[in-house]
Amino acid sequence: MKTFPLSPGGAAENVTLIDNVITLTDLTPLPRFGLKGRGSGAWLQAQGRPLPQINQIANGVLRLGSEDLVVVETADDLRAAWHAAPAPKGYTAWREETWAWMHLSGPRLNDVLAKICPVDLSPAAFKDNQIAQTRVGYLEAIIWRHTFDGREGFSVFFDIAATAFFANAVATAAREFSEG
Amino acid sequence: MKILTCPMNGPRNINEFQCFGPVKNDPDPATTSDADWARHLFRVDNSRGVITEWWRHVPSNYFFLAERNATTNEVIRTFTPQDAEARP
């Protein structure tokens, strides 16, 4: 059993995720599979997974660069197939080990995101299939629109070592809305 | 805040970027002295006027080139290495 930062014995074990005007949900344990380097796009396409444009998400595939891809749906099946496949197939980017994955939702989502992310994430400016590689909560992050467990919002990838920092940054940014 | 346009990610705040200094030609290993290698690796000409530099968009780890006037700090254009090869 893996230990994640927020699980018992993890580095952020005692950090509480905010759940009032904004809800932060830890999705870090969910499967994902990152591939990078020459041959990764062609290999993924050969598995029947069409590639979106750069900085877009489609069919559970995030494309972060021409040969930089992250699969967030049926990732475990794909990982097994990748390990068994001959090269060229890119190389694994260890996204499931190096990144935390959090979901943000809630009634003041847009107000909080406007404070912690410099990219305009309003529906008119940021489409459903778009990805922004930018800063969120003072950290390098990847953010995209994601409905999780029936809750509309955004998913964010960032450095897993900054899990507690990110949770605290979101809570601090939300404080002015919860106290009002 | 100053805005720089990344060829891949579009216009972003300058604090999302890191400068890697002016583009320099690699010296010939067969004919270059140790002192000149050291200068190539560790020292940069503090030029005035328009220079071409390597920049990196940090969140996406994307490297690109920018033409910048080092006197006025005006960025003239940003482009990819492929764009540079395509130009005559």
HADDOCK unambig.tbl for C-alpha pairs under 7 A between the chains (distance, minus, plus):
assign (segid A and resid 133 and name CA) (segid B and resid 59 and name CA) 5.59 0.50 0.50
assign (segid A and resid 133 and name CA) (segid B and resid 60 and name CA) 5.70 0.50 0.50
assign (segid A and resid 134 and name CA) (segid B and resid 59 and name CA) 5.39 0.50 0.50
assign (segid A and resid 140 and name CA) (segid B and resid 59 and name CA) 4.81 0.50 0.50
assign (segid A and resid 141 and name CA) (segid B and resid 59 and name CA) 6.17 0.50 0.50
